[in-house]
Amino acid sequence: MRRFLLFILVLGMAGTATELVLLQHYEDWWQIAPLALIGLALLVLAWHGATRRAASVRVFQGVMTLFLFSGAIGMGLHHTANAEFEREMDPSLSGFGLFREALSGATPALAPGTMVQFGLLGLLYTYRHPRLVTADTAEARRQEWDA
């Protein structure tokens, strides 16, 4: 199951990176961030594949946590950009009406949620990862099962 999760994650990241490049999603630092994180995640996974050490799993967990933050910030940035555009089009918009229009604006406000999904998949991949199990942890788990 762990390998299947990793396959889904890598496939999704590769597809998303390709789409971001095709959409020219690299005009400023904020737009480059998801591409950089995907590249970093793939490099860490290559390191993990080559060494199979606990350190690579821990670094991967850190990168996946950055994915969560990146997705949340991206959704905020997309929504803000759409809201500014909608206010220019109709200055009388406010409250829920503005929120609704900003969600359905030209910039897909929820698309950065993909980064959150990738972060969660990556963290799920590392959950109770065999490389993170120490002798003490293994004994504690055995005692949990015996109780």
Secondary structure, 3 states (H helix, E strand, C coil): CHHHHHHHHHHHHHHHHHHHHHCCCCCCHHHHHHHHHHHHHHHHHHHHHHHCCHHHHHHHHHHHHHHHHHHHHHHHHHHHHHHHHHHHHCCCCCHHHHHHHHHCCCCCCCCCHHHHHHHHHHHHHHCCCHHHCCHHHHHHHHHHHHC
